[in-house]
Amino acid sequence: MGFFETLRRSLLVAGLTLAGVGTLQAAVPSPKSHFGFDIGDDYMLANYTQTEAYFRKVAASSDRFRLVELGKSSEGRPQLMLIASSPANLARLEEYRGISERLARARDDAQAARALAEQGKAVVWIDGGLHANETVGPHQLIETVWQLASRDDAETRRILDDTIVLLVHANPDGQELYSDWYMREPVPAKRVLDKPQRLYQKYAGHDNNRDFYMAALQETRNMNLAMYTRWYPQIVYNHHQAAPKGTVIVIPPYRDPYNYNIDPMIPVGLEALGSAMNLRYLQENKPGAVSKGGSVYSTWWNGGLRTMPYFHNMLGVLTEIVGNPTPMQIPYLPERQLPDSNLPAPVTAQTWHFRQSIDYSLTANWALLDYASRHREQLLWNIYWMGRNAIARGSTDTWTASPTRLAEAAAQAKAATTDAPQDGLGPRQVAQWLQRPDQRDARGYIIPADQADLPTAVAFVNALQLAGVEVQRASRAFVVAGKSYPAGSFVVRADQAFRAHVRDMFEPQDHPHDFEYEGGPPIAPYDSAGWTLAFQMGVAFDRVLEAFDGPFAVLPVGQLQAPADVPVPASSRGWLLDARVNNAFIAVNRLLKAGARVSRVPSRDGAFLVAGLEADALAVALRGTGVAAAVAPADVVAEAPLRAPRIALWDRYGGSMVSGWTRLVLENFGFDYEVVYPQQILAGDLRQRFDVLLLPSGALPLPAELAIEGKAGRTPASPDPATIPAEYRSMLGELQGEPAVAALRQFMGQGGHVVATGSSSGLALQLGLPVASHLRKPDAAGQLKPLSQREYYIPGSVLEVAVDKAQPLNWGLPARLDVYFSDGRWDNAPVLDLPAGRADIQPLLRFDGPRPLRSGWAWGQEHLQGGVLAAEAGMGAGRLTFFGTDITFRAQTHASFKLLFNSLLQAGATGTAAHE
């Protein structure tokens, strides 16, 4: 008998309970009666079909639950949320939801808010299954539902009386895929949790936890609407795997840096929750909980399920636990055996069973629920108080400190003290220097309705709406700070409870220089260092520093906007569609599929000339896009008509996230495509079927010659075909070496167009083009050597590049473009030198200054100056276009989408002969 089972039985004899032990209520079906096994049994997983049915049974048989369908998943499954509370609370559920909303929005005065906090119930969100290969998550959710339905001990009754628990399945499609894949082996002891053939979220896979401020995925939209426009939980608990080796579970608090936009009560609150969890683990003799510097997780980044709550005054909790339905080992690591503040109770090396992970997860759930019950009123008051702080800061002149501004102030103070104490800035003047009037925080942001690409601005507003941000719209023209704005412009005020999120979407991030030691290697941010969404989407906006007002109508929170249809004027010569508008490509794709005549006009920045159809037919193609059609002038000169490009998109067995996000972008903008795998490419027959082949980052490894020190790329090896069902073996293989280069050279030699991004852009060198890495410097012997990460390090950030407007692939782009760029922990973003005087190789994007950073962290950014980020080269009858960065990054970078779209349409135009 194991230690935990002995402890469990001893506590039962003594009349005590652990999480998951208690007097059972009648009539509620147990997991074993439904699934045929106990949750946590080795070698056993439930799929989502079974889980959904169980949730519905529990809701139908228990008076402690309400079942809510949040919406459909990307594959059409219902995404469910079970609401657990006492029957008395459920009878007043809408009242308590309203209290939670009012306190989160923080518009009441303090006296009214205090009364609401006394009356309300703490709302706690607990999810599972977001990352489907992390199988503990959905199974602890099932067991938690069972425990809340069946336990009748005093603690559980108190929790149900004091709290409203939102139990959310985060990825129905993924659980179905992974559980069925694992259970396909009929012999339990032979089951292995390996990778199935495709992504466990249709488009994003693991990146489904990188989508929350953009909400490009259906599941994200469902959860955001529930969290930020309906329930406003004070605690959001996001279950994940896995813990660092030699530990069991990562718990809060997390390591620095934390984002300076969030309220300081957030990190302090996380410490309190972490203490509650750690104490309960120690009380139940469950060692192995690690926090703070014991793991890589921080509170800097926005965009994850547990991190975006910080910017909404909610306590976002992440745990990362070990566990596998197939028994695994906790290894012995000497460095993990000495207790410290990160790991107060080391765990011994042992064989670890799935049920142990379930039990640890239940302990964490009950620790948070117990905390929420005991501190119900304080949690409700705290979210109100943080909201009031945000509103107050947005209503007055404030200055937000950032690493760069503080460093500049320190330098000014030092210079004033040592060099010019009479005239310079002394130490006592630092605060005054930091609070210069022009450096004030914005009182609000205005998104003009007369910008070039208003439909994309509307998409940005919808992302804000899905995050619960309060947005207003002007009913007529108005003037602010001497500037005129048209009716229909959007206004986002800073004096709102979610001000931190507003700032994070409009203002640049300024990540601190974070190194292991002075002069040492950088410490990688957990994800992006900079992400300002308005920059990534290319949205024009104005920062307003003074209080302002106007004819503004408040949009209902969460109400999504649609670009207004514009009437099509009568014309006998045809119409022009503005190529600066991303949605114009939706209309063009509809028109091409309908057989309409569409051409491009070089003299008008690549505008689309549409001719040969009636105005009503064009209006149908434009419906829902917000694109305006202008009457074509008599002297307009257009190129040959376009053809719908035949697009092949690389993917691999197991699925590429970059390819998946590209699929989503192509579908959203109406491009048809076919996914191809390495074996099909290597077979060498693509040109008969396709005009263009997309090779997203990861399709090809980055050659060492183009990488910074230690960052040469590699592609994952395919699994052994013998372990894969026969119907999926055609998806296996890799694009590497001379066979891959020869197949791609043949495709382009026959007139095909290859578009390569990120690591795959290294194909230019493999094809023999005279390109070289720009990120080198001479060593002592005068030999050029790659820069090291001590000299140059740019994790995911937003950088500005110069756009060569003479190139057709840049039609519709501004002269200066913000791009997402990453040469950090997971990515390779080559920056190149091109030979001079070669007409067959044309640069598209270039770094033309020493400080291209717009948002994030760019150590050694001066090394980028003069480097080329994108270029195009003729290859026989075809063409290679290569981008050093991912131009469709996570379906967020709307500003750079036209680089892809123009490449595709150009391939269709040059592929005319192959179409006929």
Summary of the structure (lengths in Angstrom):
residues: 916
radius of gyration: 28.7
end to end distance: 74.4
largest distance: 93.1
contacts: 3279
relative contact order: 0.08
helix: 37%
strand: 19%
